[in-house]
Amino acid sequence: MTNPMQAKKVAFKGHKARHFLFETDADGRVATITLNRPEKKNPLTFESYEELGDLFRALIRASDVRAVVLTGADGNFSSGGDVFDIIEPLTQMAMPDLLAFTRMTGELVRQMRACPQPIIAAVDGICAGAGAILAMASDFRVATPEAKTAFLFTRVGLAGADMGACGILPRIIGQGRAAELLFTGRVMAAAEGHAWGFYNALHERPSLLAEAQKFARSIADGPWFAHAMTKKMLDQEWAMGIDQMIEAEAQAQAICMATGDFRRAFEAFAAKAKPAFEGN
């Protein structure tokens, strides 16, 4: 008998994106998204914002992808919103349209956090504005020593409160450091970002993408149902008191203990073998 819920799953290997590059490894477990407008340092457009949000929303039904690498082409991550394709039109819009835009950009972050696959941002060169937000919204961040990260919204007369930055960034690097970056818009150097915990690791430019994909593969080959649960709990527990946290994790762990992966891991340990995780 066909499982109707499994029938809803879709393979993303071979998926074609319109406004960025999308590819997977041989078995589809690790997907790599590349922002691909190198002539302008990979800025975002209205279309790429929307398509990225749609893609991360759709990944909840992926039958193959278990981890995602997000990167930029040709030595830069992303310069943020395209000055002429986005910033200039925004200066001509009325409030209702501006609110529709800011809600659309925020929805991209919401979908990045909601998709079950861990996201690894591989950052080189310029990582500014909305580009810095995409790195921030990822689950892990690795960078080159040349990476320059700036939440530069105040430089164009806007608040540092953009796409969840005032809520998410302090949880990564602390309130005081986040306030400094969001008020000043200054550049955070790669070594500084690593010391502050924004970047998990630094790699030389030639090896950055390979190292990010290697790490993504290690995640993808692990207990990926349990990884999805960890990601969800990391997000949900932001708004919980200690009693709620303990109860939520008790329920989450009991769910994971009921999976075949938990049983197979025990059996592999007993047999002194490597477990094969199947996500069920």
NUNUZA-586711 format. One record per residue (C-alpha): x, y, z. Coordinates in pm, whole numbers, plus 50000, padded with zeros to 5 digits. Layout:
BEGIN
XYZ;...
//
This chain:
BEGIN
500005000050000;501365034149904;502055057950192;500105089350096;502465112150290;505565097350128;503845101349791;503935138949847;507735138649861;509615153349563;513205147349450;515105179949405;518025165049218;517795180848874;515775210648998;516325241448780;516335275748942;515735307348742;517445334648942;520375316049101;522175282949055;520925251049221;522735217749209;523045186749422;525665160049474;525305125949311;522585112249539;520865145349601;521595146749973;523535179649967;522145208749766;524255239149681;522595272549607;524875298049440;523925334749413;525135340749062;525395377048953;529145380848999;529415412448788;527555430549071;528845409449361;525745387349362;523025411649471;519455400749538;516485411749327;512735411049380;512665378849179;515505361249362;514055370149702;510755354249603;512265323649438;514585316749731;511665318649971;509615295149755;512515270549733;513145268850107;509405264850164;509285236049916;512275217850068;510075204850349;508815179350092;512235169749956;512785132449934;516515136149884;518005168950012;519165166850373;521495197050396;521945229150198;525035250050122;524395286650037;527215305549866;528035332349609;529885331749279;533385344349201;534815355649532;531815373149689;528805361149887;526285388849825;526265426649825;522625427049941;519705442649760;520525454549409;520875492549419;519075499149092;516785468849073;515545472049433;516745502649624;515855528549360;512305514749302;511725513849678;512295551449699;509295556149466;506865533149649;504065541749890;503845526050237;501555496450148;503945484749877;506975490450100;505365469050370;504605441950115;508295442250019;509645440650375;507225412450454;508405393650144;512065396850243;511255386550600;509405356350465;512665343950310;514275343050656;511165326650798;511355298850537;515105293950589;514445288450959;511375266650893;512905243050636;514075211050808;517445209450633;520395225750810;521805254350599;525535261550580;526525295950447;529915296050273;530995332550274;533775348750076;534425385350003;531515409350035;528655398550262;526585429750314;523045441250386;520585414050294;523555391950210;524655394150574;521085385550674;521155353750463;524375343250634;522875351550973;519705331650898;521725300450814;522385273751075;526155273851028;528535298750870;532025292950734;534125319650566;537425328850411;539845352950583;538855377950313;535165378350409;533795412550503;530395412250670;528315443650725;524735449450837;524895483350670;521235494050678;521925525550882;524295537450611;521295542150382;519075557850645;517305526150756;516995508451090;519165478851181;515835461151235;515665442350906;514535406850829;514835396151194;518345409851258;517485425551596;516195392051719;518525366851557;521935383951554;522095389451934;521445352351984;524525344451775;527065370351892;525455386852196;523405418352249;526265443052281;528155431451975;524965429551768;524025464751874;527435477551763;527105462151418;523465472051369;523885508051489;527155515351306;526845493750995;530595488151015;532405458950860;533015428251074;536265412150959;536365374450920;538725368951215;536515390751434;533405371951322;535105339051402;536165350751747;532635363151817;531005330551710;529335343851396;531565321451185;532015285351288;535275281551096;537565299550852;538995282850540;541285295150267;539475306649954;540375276849729;538965251949980;535955271050115;533175255249910;534625220149934;534915223350313;531345236250339;530055207750124;532105182550322;530555195150646;527095194950485;527665159150376;528555148850732;525265163950847;523335147850560;524755113450639;523805116651005;520425111551173;518685137150957;515225133151112;516845140851448;518795169951294;515515184951173;514155181451525;517215198751670;516795227751426;513115231451511;513765231051886;516595256351859;514085280051699;511035272351910;512815274552244;513695311252194;510275320452331;509975293852603;510495294152978;512625266953136;509635244553220;508375246652863;511865239352730;512275208152938;508845194752843;509275203252474;512615185252463;511195155452649;508555152052379;511015158552096;513465132552221;510715106852277;509665111751915;513265105551803;513515074952028;510525060151843;512335061451508;514015032951329;517185053951322;517475051451702;517065013751694;519465009751401;522075031151578;521905008951885;522104977151677;525094991151486;526835000651811;526244965951953;527634950651634;530564975251627;529384987551287;528585021551140;524875030351157;522915037750840;520415065450903;517245064650695;515225092750848;512465070750986;
//
